Amino acid sequence: MGKWLYNEAMYRFDEPQPSYWEATSGEADPGSLPLTSDEYCDVAVIGGGYTGLSAAYHLCCNHHLDVRVLEAGHIGWGASGRNGGFCCVGAEGLGGESLARKYGEQNARDFYLSQVDAVELVRAMIDDEGIDVDIQGDSEVTFACSSKSFAALKSHAEFQRRVLGLDTEVIEQGAMREHYFDSPLQHGGVIHKPTFGLHPLNYIRGLSAATVKRGAKVHDSSEVFEWTRDAGMHHLNTPGGILRAKKVILATNGFLPEHLHVAFRGRALPMISAIIMTRPMSGDELAAHAWKTESPAATGANLLNYFRRLPDHRFLFGGRGSTNGSDRSANQNFEKLLARFHEVFPGWRHIDIDYRWHGLVCMTRRLTPALGLLDDDPSVLFGYGYHGTGVSTATWVGKQLAAWAASGSIEAPRMVPQVMRGLPGAFPLSRLRLRYIQGIIASLGLVDRLNEV
């Protein structure tokens, strides 16, 4: 394996994704500039996404430390600027029942209640800082693709409500059609609160501006290509200069630079997710699938598709991406994603696609987020592994990392759930992770197809 896990096409830091968000976000945040000289700070943050900027923001607001953020691309280049814009509850790949069996019901409940807190933290930060993100909806709509799937979805919703303390409501097939939307695959669903949709690139750029306003220095186009330690200080080498820091927060999620630090090698499984976006639809066209909701939605499947109507009546539809990240593989995958879009919403086969792009979501071996500091070097903190729910979870994790870094303690803050603490295990034969991904997609895809029968 080379420097990166995927094809180099996934890591062109000087090229923005051709996304709808990039096309509609306006100018990049003027407060971020590349590092151009050797500098010093209390805390250096590698990664200018939701995790890193939230950590820097809270370190400045609550702890008044000297903080600098190093981002390889422009602010919003990574997953924080190219996701589907779902601010929702989730961030784990086990499922609530399996999470409770593995960690105990109270630990599972603590985790999910922190997820609710994470959604509300994003809402509060948007309000406090006056960030214009086009908030839409008040819930996430998950629909079953068969009667068998609906039975499982209802059972899961009851467990979420009874054991995990979540706000869930079962919606029968007719009510789903009347109040939300319809599809040939729609067999009823579940409403989860709290959730809302937003413009993710506007959010990250607004968060960057707020972070600069609070006193942090944000350096875009400043990829860290070497990380060394000398005389108790971390030395982060970038093309424009060396940043020396007492502490480092690694906040890169799916774009985790494993080559920089041996402790993180083989401990993340980034998977590609792809998105297509239609042209604006008329009211009559939306009515072809009885579309009435502004809330984000998804299929209740292992390899889920996620979708939402935008304020200008465009329709976003996302799902799994290619398995190697090359331009050719990406193009082939976009055709498969379009075919799935037409399968779920056949009444929109004639609707043109205006945008298509992809990015990385990050999984861990234990299928929960990872938040902590290194046992052998507590001056290094980390947060990653959001399993496709990074808008809320990453923002919340950044706040916890700020409190932890400022405390000087090796003990996790009380607010950090047990299921998130510490480094996850490394993947065996980590060089074969792309093979793992191919196997995961094939097996889960087969299960989903059998469940749709």
C-alpha positions, 0 to 999 in steps of 0.5 A: 500500500502506498501513501493513501489507501485509494487511487490518487484521484481521491486525494487531489487537494488542489481540486474541488469536487464538482458538487452542487454545494461548491456551485452554490456556496459563494466565495471561500472563507477569506479568514483562512490562509496557507501557512507561510512561515515557521510558527508555534502554538499550544494546540495544532489541529490537523484537518479543517473539517467539522471535527478540527474546526469545532475543536479549535472553536471551543478551545478558543471560546472556552479555554482561550488557548493559542490554536492553529488548524492545518487543512490540506485543501480549501476549507470544505474540501473533504467530507465536511463540504461534500456530504449529503447535508444530514444532521442526524443521529447514528454514527455506528454500524452495529445497530442499536440492539447489537450495540446494547448487547456488546456494551450494555443497555446503559452504555448504548443509551448514553451513546445515543443520547450524546447523538441527540445532543450532537444534533442540538449542538449543531443547531445552537452553533448555527444560531449563535454564529448566524450561519446561513445553511438553509435548514430543512425539516425536523426529522429523518424518514426511513422507509422499508423496501418490503413488508419483511423489512417493515416488520424489522424496522418497526421492531427496531424503532420500538427498541430505540424508543423503549431502551435507547430513549429516542424519539421514533414514530412508525408510519404505515404505508398509506400515511407515508404516501399521504404525508411524506412521499411514495415509491414502488418500494415503499412499505411504510417507515419510521420517523426519527427526531431530531434531524434536519437538512442543511447546506454542508459547505456553508456550515463548514465555511461559517464554522471556519469564519467563527473559529477565526473570529474567536481567535484561532488561525486557520491555514488552508492549502497546508498539507502536513507531509511529515510529523516528528517529535523533538524536545517535547514538541510536535513538529508538523512540516507543511510546504510553507513552514513548520508548525511546532505545538505542545499538543496535536489533535488529529481530525481527518476522519476518512482522509486520515493520513496514516503515513504520518503516525504509526499509531493510526496505521490500519485503524480506519476503513474509509468507504466511498459514498457517491451523490447525484443531484437533479435539475430543479423539479416542478410541482407536478414532477414532484407529485409523481412520487407524492413528495411533500416533506422537507425532511431528509430520508433514507431506505432502511437497508444495509447499503442504504440510499439517502435522499432529500429535496433541496430548497430549489426543488432539486433532488439529492440521491446518494449511495455507495461509491466505487471501490478503488476511487479511480476516475473510471471506477467513479464514472461506472459507479455513478451509472449504477447509482443513477439506475438505483435512483430510477429503481426507487423513483421510476417517475423521475427517469426523465429528470436530468442530472446536473451534478455528481460527486463523491467522497469518503465516509469512515468506519472503524473495526469496532463499528463505533466512533473513536475519540481519545488520546494515545496511551503512550503520548497523551499530547496526541488526541484524535477523533474519527470514524463517524459511519456517515453521520459526521455533520453532528457527530464530528462537531460534538467530538470536536467540542469534547476533544477541546475540553480534553486537550485543555484539561491536561488529564488523561481521563476522558471527559465525563460526557464521552460515552464508553463506546467511543473511547480509545483507539479501535483495533487495527484491521488484520492485513490492513493492506487488503482493506479494499478487498474487505470493502468489496466483500462487505458491499457484495454480501450486504447488497445480497442481503438487501436484495433478498429483503426486498423480495 
